Every structure is written in structure tokens, then in C-alpha cells.
Amino acid sequence: MKNSIILTLIAISTIMSNSIKLDAQTEKMTPEILWDLGRVSLDHINNNLVIYGVTNYDLKKNKGNRELYLADLNTGANTQLTNSPENDYSSFLIKGGNSYVFIKKGQLYISNTNQIKSEKAKKLTSFKTKIQSAKVTELNDGRILLVFSTRVKIDETPLERHPDKPKADFSIHDDLMYRHWDSWTDYSYNHIGFSVIDPNKKTPTSKYIDIMKGERFHSPLPPFGGSESFDVSKNGRYIAYASKKLIGKDFTTHTNSKIYLFDRETEITTCLNGLDGYDNNPSFSPNSQNIAFTAMPEDGYESDVNQLYILPLDQAGDKRTLSPVIPAEYINSFEWLDNKTIIFNETVEATQQIRRLDLVSGKNAMAKKKIRKLTEGDYNYGKFKINKKYVIAERQDHNHANELFKISLNKFEKPIPLTDVNRDLYDSIQIGNVEKRWIKTSDGNEMLTWVFFPPNFDKEKKYPTLLYCQGGPQSAVSSFYSFRWNFQLMAANGYIVVAPNRHGVPGFGKEWNEQISQDWGGQAMSDYLAAIDTLSKENYVDENNLGAIGASYGGYSVYMLAGIHENRFKALISHCGLFNMESWYLSTEEMFFANKDVGGPFWQANVPRAYTDFNPKNFVQNWTAPILVIHGGKDFRVPVNQGIEAYQAAQLRGIPSRFLHFENEGHWILSPQNGLVWHSEFFKWLDKWLKN
């Protein structure tokens, strides 16, 4: 069996062979190699078969393409299912694994698992709208129930208001829903629809029912909501979805989403009793008698503790006080194993681990009986699916992008790799060591800090060193593998990287997580300096060549440190950072975040410290270090004016500075060629000022 698995992994590595040819352990990591890695993502499991996708990027074509693969848990065999120029996604195994359905070009297709070419797949839908994300349930009569999200045009467009001016180019807005994340309103909304489909029918169906018809509300919630925002009961009767049924100013100042239950038999929608913050991730028990969901207690606090709740469906509309099944735990995602068992993952000390929750029947609902750990170690276990014996999960760490692993449900043992698509590349590059340190902070606490060393590290030499400032701000420097802020790539370019889990990140207790709210420029800045000062005492750290880098709140941190670092740093890089807190407050889009994290507007009688002591633009007179400012033109979370103001301030002060502007990118750089430019300019800037 072990030999079979090894041979299969070699085979799949060959099937997905990458374009870059390397000699064993002779090359260092490069941006091109990073883009050449296959990106694995899990879709579905059916008995002992797993369907997943691998996305590969073509740098010349400047785009990626996702193909589907099938893994057999019994034999270890991995088989490519699709080979198409279009992305294949949201796949589900049906008919005991003999067939699978998937989305291509916005429509649903079906194919056999022994059929390799997706061009031969049969088209099942021809909706006038495109399917964005989906869930599929098999009905007893052989048909399938497709529940999906799509865009539905509802509001009047400007040209509909002025039909006699077809060449006019303008927009009109009357509330604060006019732009979000990286796009302006298109007068459409995310809605949930369903269609009952006969796979044996010769022609595709064009009909579906919009269960939110006419509503000016979203489900899934933009910008990141997907299929986790809705679910369908196993008997096919109920559809649950998360929605924040608020508009205008209320939509931007509140997080109070609810779970809604649509009955397909009565066509009645019921609002479930939830909490005041985000309610999300609805999931029906296998017997369709209970519904579980995650919820946050505080309205307006997007990073609140995410707790698990369970409601009996016959009490779904009751207005009563809810108690979490697992108090004070931060739940990332979960799945029902059976009617009395839930598998979930949680953030623990800069890692994400999988747990098993056994339940007992309480007086009014299910209650916790026992929690068992299924994984440990310095890994991030992400999306997962389960059968009766195993958890199949995406796993990454600082040295490896996502691969799929098989984890026992019934006993604690070492996870078994199910995929290994990047083996050839990993075997061909030199990887530096990663060290885990606990550093004392100024308030007497201990802070977990990762330290990354260059390949072939020599402690007798001195190395330029980078302080990495994490974004969020409520986001851990966990065991993630980033295709932008890749620590091994930085180390391969000759840098030591210091990455502290400063105050404000999750996984170290509620108090540590919440400390940063309205204290952006306070304790966190002390934590950064404590981390870099501690490492600077090491003989191998060149304290005369230190840099600070970061994005989003991390970019804010760089701007803030620029004015208070007292000549520690010789080079700075801020990506999409906040520079002027007044202008940011009046140009960002999710106002609940600004109100909670910085304390609200600057016109209050008691002006929040975010606009005084913690406002980077107030310390420009102290800037000395050369700075590279990077910003996306379509970033509406931290609009481009923040980067422009910082760059212009540096130029006017005579500080060596450069502005790298990506006109068609948002908060993140997503285009492959833009990504290569980003890394090229990133290292050119650091090398110029830290490797003299």
C-alpha cells in the first residue's frame, strides 16, 4: 500500500510537471519558481473518492487555469479529470463517485470520472446568469438539487435614467453602497437561487428560482463570501443562507448579518435568531433536524470571537438567548460528521488545527461533550472535507504551498499526504531554516516570533535583516505560505526575516487579540521594535542594514515606524498602507471596521488617538529612511490616495523614495506579470539600500 501511494505521488507530480527545470538542491527560490508552483484546492469527497483542483499559471499568457483531479483513498491513485482552456471549479462527486458535476464558463456540466476530456462533458444548465459558487444535493428520484449564488441586476443604472445619452460615461450615487473592495457598484446583488435538474435530460435547463427575488441585499456577502455562506438540507427541503439585510449607511456601519431559512415546500423564509455581529457558515445536520452556524457577539467588530451555535430547525424562529456550543473558541470552519459529531478547525498559536467535537443532546439544543485534537505542529490546516473515516484537508506551512492530507477521524496519528504536486520543484531548491522564538514585550508578555534564515546560513557572517509587519490588524503570522510575502523567497535573496505575532493577532487569547483596537500605533509598535531589537543583538544580524516591510495594516506600521524608529532602519517598503487617517476614514468603504478599530470619525469632541498620536502623517518630519510605496489603483479598502500622499510627502522632504503604482490591481496583486514586477522592484529597492 505504501509503495502504491509513493508511485502514485510520483505519477501525479509527473502529470503536473512544471516548466522550470532545476538540478537537485542547486537553485534558490525565485519569483518565477513561486509562480510555477501548482496551487492545490479541495472541492468535495464522496465515500473514498476526493475531487480537487490544481491551478497552474502561464506567465506569458498572464493567466492561470484550474483543472480537476480525482484521488482514490483506497489505492492512493490520482487521476486528471479535465484538460480545458477554461477554469473548472465547484466540483461535486455524485452517483457514488461514478460521475461529477462542475462549473465551467458559469454553467453546470456533468461528466463521468473515467472520462478525461472535459470538452466531452454534458452541459446541464443554460441560465441567462452565471453561476458563481454552488452546492449540489442528490435527490431520491435521481435528480440533483443545484443551489448556487449569482449576480442579479435590480437597481436602475445611470444610462437607464438618461437613455437619450448613450455615450455618456458617469455614475450617480445616493448612499454608501457605491463601491466595495475593488469595484464600483454594477447595480446588481449576490442572490441565492436553486434548480432541480435531471442529469438524463438531453437539453440543459434554463430555469431557476431566485429565493431572494427583488431584494436589494447580498448573499453571499461581498467581497469574499462563497459557498460557505449557504447550505441545503440533506432532504432537499430547506436552504439556509447568510445575509446582511441592511442598505446604505447601515450596510457600511454594521456587521449584523443573519441566517435565513427558506422552505422549498412553503416558499416561506424565516430569520433565525442569532447574535448582533456576523452570523455565517450555516450547515444542516445529516438528519436535517438541526442547523449549526458561526456567530460573533458584537455588531461592528469583524474580528470578534467566532463561536459555534446549533439550533433545532423546529425552533429556528424562536427569539431566545443562544449559548455557544464551544465558548471562547475561534472557529474558522466546520463540517458535520454525523448527527452528534462536528469537525472544525481553529487558530492556535500561529497555526490552524483540526479538532473533533462530540455532542450530547441538551435541554433545548446540542451541547459539548468532548473535544479531541486530530492535528498538531507548525501547519495551517485549511479547507477540509470528511467521510466516515478520514478528514481530507488542505495543509500548508512556511516551506510548502497547499497539498492535501488524509487525517484519521478516530485516532491521533501522523497525517498521510494525498497529493505532492510540487515535489520536483521543492526537491530542486534550497530552503533556509525557520526558528520559533518567544520574545518579551514591553508589557511583560511573551510574543511568538518566526525567524527565517537564508539557505546555507553561516552564523559567522552578518546578514541584512527585515522586520515583517503583518496586516489585518487582527490576522496572525501563522504557518502560511504566501505567493507574495513569501519568507523563503526573501531568505533566498540573502535576508534574515523577523516576523512577530504582535498584539492584535488571533490565536493567543481574546485579550491579546482585542488589545489593538483603537491602539494601532501603540503597543504593536513597541512589539515590532522589541522583536527587531532582540534579533539585532545576534552577531549574525547586521544592525546597520535593517529594513521594515508590510502591507495594509502592516503598511500603516511601516509608515508609523518611519517616524519613530530612531534610525534603526535603512530601507522601508509599504504596500497599500494607511498614511493619513483622516483622509482614509472619508474614503474607505467598510465603515464598521474604521469605527471599531480607530474609534470613529475625527470630528468627535474627544478625538481618537488614531488621528493624533497614531497618525503616520503627523510624524513625516522625522522620516529619514528611503521608502518604496506600492499601491493598487482599485484598492478601495485603503484607497490609492494613501500611497500618493505618503510618496509625495517623502519626495517633498527629500527622502529617497519610489512609487510603484498598479492601476488595475486592488489591495492584492493578482496578475502574474504584475506579481513578477512587484517582486523585482521589491528586491531591487532592498538590495540598493541594505547591500551596499
N, C-alpha and C positions, 0 to 999 in steps of 0.2 A: 504493500500500500504506500509506504513512504517513497519507494523508488518511483512508483507511478506518479505521485504528486510532484516529485522533483523533475521528472521528464516532462510532465505537463507544463510546469512553470517555465522550463527552458523553451518549450514549444511556443507558448504564448509570447514569451519575450522575443522569439524569432519572428512570429507573425506580426508583432507590432514594432519591428525593428526601426530604429531611428536613423535619420540621415547622416548624423555626425559619426565618423569612425574614429575610435580612440584606442590607444595602446593601454594595456592594463596598468593602472596606478601611475600614469606618467603625466596626466593632464590636470590642470587646475580648473575649478569651476569657472565658467564664463556665462555671460548673459545668453549667448546662443545655445549653450547646453541647457540652460534653465528653460528656455522656450522649447527645446526639443524633447523635454520630458512628457510622457503621456500622462494625462490627468484623469484619474480613475474616479468614478462616481457611481454609487449604488442606486438601483431602481426598485427591484422587487424580488421576493422569494416565494416559491411555490413548492411545498414539500422539500425535496432535496435539490432543487434547481434554483439558481440565482441568476438574474439578468442584471447587467450593469453596462455602463458606458465608458469609453475611453476617448478623450478629446485630444487630438494632435493638431499642432499649428504649422502652417506653411508660411514661413517668413516672407517669401517672395510674393505670395498672393495676399499676405497681410490678413489672414483669417484662420479660424480653427474649424474643425469638423469632428462631430461626435458620432462614433459607431457603437453598435450594440454587441455584447458578448454574453455567452452563456457558460456558467460554471456548474459542474455536477459535483455535489458534495460527497457522493458515494465513490466516484472514481478519481476525482481531482481534475478531470478534463475541463479545459477551457476552449470554447469554440466561438469563432467570429460569426455573428448572425447577419450583419448588414455591411454593405460596401457601397455607399451612396455619396454623391456630392452634397446632399443636404444633411443637416443635423437630424439625428434620430433621438428622441427623448421621451420621458414619461412612459416608459415601457412597463407592461404587466404580463405575467405569465398566466395563461388560462388553460382550461381543459386538461388539468393535471400536469401542465408543463409541456403539452404537445404543441401548443400554439402560443403566440404572444401578440399583443396589440401595442401600438406605439404611435407617437405623434410625429408627423413629418409635414413640413410646409403648412402647419396649422390645422391639419386634419388627422383623423384616426385611421390607422391601417392595421391589417391583421396578416400574419404570416405563420408558417409552421417552423418549429425550432430546428427542423432538419433541412431548412431551405436557406441558403446562404445569401442570395441576392435580394436586397430589399426592393429592387425595381420590380420584382415579381409579386410583391405584397399587394393584397387586395384592399382597395380603398373602401372604408366603411361610412365615412361622413363626407358631406359636401356643404357644410354650413356656409352662410354668407359671411360669417365672422370667423376669426381664427381662435383655435384652442390655445390657451397659454399654459395651463397646468391641469392635471386631470387625476381622477381616481376611477377605478373600474371594479365593479362587483358582478360576479356571475349569478344569475337568477336561476331558480329551479327549472324553468322551462327551456333552458339552453340559451336564452338571450342574455345580453350583458347590459348593465346599467352604467352608463357613462355620466359621471358628474365632473364638471370642468369649470374653469374660470375663463372669461373672455372680456373684451372691451365692448361696451355698449354706448353708442352716441345718444346723449339725452339733451344736453343744453344747446341753445341756439348759438351758432357760430357768428363771428363778425360779418362774414360775407352774406349770411342769411339775413342779417339785419340791413345790409346795404347791397342788395342784389344787382343794382344798377352800376356798381363799381367793381367789376370782376377782376381788375388788375391792381386793385388797392392791396396794400400789404400792411396790416395793422392788427391789433388786438384790443379788446375792451374788457376791463375787469372791475368788479364791484365788491369783491370780498378777498380774503386772504388765501383762497384756494387756487391762486393763479399760477403758481409754479411749485415744483417739488423735486428735490434731489438733483436731477439733471435735465428736466424737461418742463416746458410750459404746458399749461392745460390744453388738451385737444378736445375739450367739451364732451369727453367720454368718461365712463366709470368702469371699474372692475366689477363684474357681476358673476354670480354662480348660476349655471344652467345644467340641465340634465336631458338625456335622451336614452330611450330604450332601443337597443339595436339588435337586430337578428343577423348574426355573422354569416348565415347561409343565404341571405338575400343577395340577389345578383347586382342590384344597383345601390349606391350609397344613399343614406338617409340625409335629408336636408332640414329636417325638423328637430327643434329642441324647445324646451320650456325654460324661460328666464324666471327663476323664482324670486328675483328682486325687481321685477318689471316696473319701470318708471321711477325707481328710487335713485336719488342723487347721492348715493352712498357707495362706498367701495367694499368689496370682499373678493379677493384678499386685500389687506391694507397695503397701500403703496408705501415705500418703493420696493420692499423686499419680500412681501408676502407671497407665498406659493401654495402648493397643495397641502401643506401642514395647516392651513387656515380653514380647511373644510374636511368633512368626512361623511360617509354614508353608512348607515347601519347594515349589519350583515344580512338582515331580512329584506333590505332594499326599501323599507318604508320611509325612513327618516333621513334627512340631510341636515347636518349641522354646519354652521359657518360662523366665522368671527367677522364682526363689522363694527365700525365706529360711526354710528348713525347721527353724526353731527355735521354741520356745514359752516362755511365762512370762518369767522374768528374762532368760534368754538372748536372747529376741527383742528385748528393750529395750536390751540392753547390747552387742549385736554387729551389724555390718553385713554379715556373711559370707553373702551370697546366692550362689546358684549357677545355672548354666544347665542345664536338664533337657531331654533329648531323648526324645520319645515317638514310638515306631514304630507307625503305624496298622496295619501288617500283622501284627506280632508282639504288639502291645499291651504291649511292654516299655519301661520308662522307664530311661534311662541318665543319670547325673550327669556332666556334662562337667568335665574338670579346669580349674579356674580359679584365681583369686587369693583372698587372705584377706579382701578388702573386698567392695564391691558389684560383682557381675557382672550386667550388664544388657544390654539392646538386642540380643538375638540376631537375626541376619539371615542367611538362606541365600543362597549364590551362585546365579546363574541356572541353572547346570548341576546344582544340588543336590548337589555334591560337597564343598563347604566351608561352614563356618559361621563368621561373624565376630561378635564381641561386644565390648563395652567392659568394662573391669575396673579396680578400684582395688587397689593392693597392700596397704594397711594396714587391718586389721579395726578397726572403731570410728571410723574417720575418714571422715565422709560427704563431705568436701570434698577428698579426696585427688586426685592427678592421675588423670584418667580416660583410660586408654590403650586402643588398639585391638589386638585379638588375632584371629587366624584359625586355625581348626583344620580339618584334613580330617575328614570325617564318619567315615571308617573308622578314625580314631584318637581318636574322641571320648571314649572311656572310659579312654584311656591316662593314667597318672599320671607325668607328666614335667614338667620345668621349662619354662614358657612364656616366650617373649620377645615384647615388644610389636612390632607392625609399625612403629609410629611412636613411638620413645622420647621421653619428656618433652614430649609434646604433650597439650593438654587438648581432648579430643574431646567435642563436645556431642551430635551425632547424625551418622549416615552412611547412605548407600544404595549398593548395588552398581549400577554402570553396565553392566558385563559381567563375565566371569569373572576378569579381570585388572585391573579398574579400580574404585576406590571414590571416591565423592564425599562429603566431610564438611565440617562447619563447626566452627570453633574460636574461642575467645575470644582476641583480640589487642588489647592496649592500649585497653581500654574499648570495643571493638567486637566484633561477631561476623561472621566472614568465611567464605566458601566456598572450599574447596580441592579439587583433583583429585589423587588418589593413584594412580599407575601401579605395578603389582605385577609381580614376576617369581617364578617357581617356585624356592623354596629347597630345601634338602636334605629337610626334613620338612614344610615349610609355605610359604605365600606370604610374600614379603619385599618391603620397599620398594625401588622403583626410582627414582621421581622424584615430587616434589610440585610442582604448579603452582597459582598463585593464580588464582582466577576472579573475585574481587571485591576491592574496597578502598574506603576512605573511611569517614567517620564514620556508619556504619549498623550496625544489627543485622539480619543475615540469619538468620531462624529456621527454622521447619519448611520442608522442601523436598521436591519430587518430581522425577524425571528421566525423559526419553525419550532417544532416541539423539542428539539434537542440543542439547537445552536442559536447564538447571535452571530449574524454576519454584519461586520461593521467596517466602515472606513477608518483607517488609522494613519496618522502622520506623526512625525517628530521633527526635531530641528535638522535632521540629516536626510529625511526621506519625505517625498510627497505622498499623497493618499495611495494606499493599497488596501485590499480587502482582506480581513482576517476572520477566521472561524473561532468562536469562543463558546465554551461549554456552558450550558444553562444550569447544569445540575451539580457541578463541582468546580472548584477553583483550580485551574491549571493553565499552563502557558498557551496563549493563543497560537493557532496554526495559520500560516499565510495561505491565502486562497489565490492571490494574484501577485505577480512580481514583474510588472510590465517594463520597469526601468532598470532591470538588473545590469544590462550591458553598460549603460551609462554610469551607474553607481560604481561598478567594478573598475571603471576606467579613470575615475577622478580621485584626486587626493582630498581627503576630508580632515579638517582640523578637529582637535579635541574640544569638548564642551564641559565647562566646570560649573557646578552649582554652589553658590555661596550664600551665606546669611550675613547681612551687613547691618550693623547697629545704626538706627536712625536717631535724629536729634530729639525725638520724643521718647526715647528709651525702648522702642520696639525693634524687632528683627525683620529685615526685608530680604526676601529671596531675590537673588540677582544671578542671571546667567552670564557667564564669561566665555567668549568664543575665541579660540586661538588659531593662528594661521597653520596650514599644513607644514609639517617638518619644523615645528616650533622649536626654537633654541632659547632656553631661558637665560643664556649668557648675552643675548642680543637685546637691543631696545627696539620696540615697535611703536609706530604711531597708533593711537588708541581712540576709538569712537564711543561716545556716550549715546546710546539709543533711547529716545524719548517716545514712549508708547502713546497712541491715540486713545480715543474713547470719549471722555477720560476713564469711563468705567469699563475697561477692556484689559484683560490680563496679558502679560507677555508669557503666554502659555507655550506648550510644546508644538507650536505651529510651524508650518513650512510655507513661507511666503514666496510668491513669484515676483515680488517687487522688493520688499525689505528682507532679502534673503541673507541671513547672517553668515552662512558658509561662503556665499559669494563675496561678501565683504572681507572675510578672513582670507579667502584665496587671493585677494588683492593686497595682502600684507598687513592687514589691520587686526588688532585685537578689538573686540566689540564687547562693551559692557551694557547689559540690558536689565535694568532693575524693575521689579514689580512694586513700584512706588505706591504710596497711599492712594486709594481710589479704585484699585482694581479688584475684581471679584475673586473668590476662592480662598480668602484669608479671613473670613468672618464679616458679618454685617457692618460692624463698626468701622473696620478698615475700608470697606467698600464705600460707605457713605461719607467718610471724612472729607472727601474732596469737594463735595457740593458747596458752592459759594466760597471755596478756598483754593481756587485754581492756582494762584501764584504764591501760595503759602507753603504748607508742609511738603507738597510734592516737589517744589524747587529745592528745598533742603534735602529731600531724599536723593534727588539727582546728584547734588553736589557731594553728599555723603558717599554715594556709590563711586563716583569718579575719583574723589579724594582718597578713598580706601585703596582702590586699584593703583593709583599713582604712586603709592608707597612701594610697589613691587619694582624690583630692579629692571625687569624686562619691559616696563611701561615707560615710554618716552614722554615724560611730563611736559616737555617743551613742544610737543606736537600732538595736542589733543583736539578732537573735533566733537561737535554735538549735532545730531541729526534727528529728524522726526517729522511725522505727518499728522494733520488735523489738530487734535489737542497736543500731540507731540510737536507739531509745527508751531503752535502757540508757545509751547515750552521753550523751543529754540529762540523765538523772538524775546521771550521773557528773560531767558538766561543771557541773551546778548547784552542786556542792560545791567546785569547783576553779577556776572561770572568773575569779575575782578581779574581779568587777563588769564584765566585758565585755558581758554580755547583759542586756537589759531585758525579755525575754519568752522563755518556753520552752514547747514542746509535745512531749509524749512519748506516742506511740501504742503500746500493747501492749509497753511496755518492762519490762526486768528491774530490780527495785529492791532486793530483799533476796535475796542469792544463796543463803543457807541455806534459806529457805522455798521458793525456786524449785527448788532441787535436789530437794526432797522432794515436789514437786507436778507437775513436768514429766513427759513421757511417754517420749521417746526418750533413754534414759539414756546411750547411746553418745556422743551429742553432748555431754552435760554432762560425762562422764568425760574425753573428749578435750580439749574446749575450755576447761574451767575447772579440770581436774586431778583430778576425782573428788570424793568426799564430804568434808565439813568435819570429820569425826571422825577423820581420819588423824593420826598423830603429827606429821607435817610438814604443817601446814595450808596448802593452796594459797592464793596471794595473792588469788584471786578472792573469798575470804571476809574478807580483811583490807584490804589496800591498794586493792583494786579492787572493793570492795563499796559501791555508792552509798549505802546506808542509813547507812554509817559516817560520812558527811560532811554529814548533814542539818543539823547545827549551823551550817554555813557557807552555807546557802541564803539567797538574797536576792531572786532574780528571780521574778516572777509566773509560775505554771506551770499549763498546761492538761494534764490527764491524761485520756487516751482509752483505753478498753479494751472488749473484747468478752467477754460472759459465757460464750461457748462456746469460748474460746481455751484449749486445754489444753497448747499448746506453752509459752506464757507465761501461766499462769492469772491470772484476774482479781484474785486476792488481791494481786498485784504492784502493780496500779494503785490498789487500795484502800489499801494500806499507804502508798504514796507520797503520795496525796491526803490521807490522814489526818495524815501527818507534816507536810505543808505547812500544813494547817489548824491543827494544834496549835502550830506555830511562828509562826503569824500571817502566813504568806506568802499574798498574794493567789493564790487557786487555784480551779480548777473541775474537776469530774469529769464527763466525758461517757461514759456507760455504754450500750452497745448489748447488751441482754440476749440477743438471739438471733443475734448475729454472733460469728464466731470471730476468728482472727488478722487476717483481712482483712474489710473492709466490702463486702459483695456486693449488698445490696439497693439499688436505685436511689434510693428516697426516703431511706433511711439515708445513702446517699452524699451526697445534697444537704444533709442536716442536718450531716454531717461537715464538708463544705466551708464551710457557713455559719458554724458555730461556730469553725472553724479561723481564718478571716479576721477574724471579729469579735474574737477574742482578740488576734491580732497587731495589728490596727488600733487597738485600745484602748490598747495599751502602747507601740507603736512609731510611731504617727502623731499624737502629741499636738501 
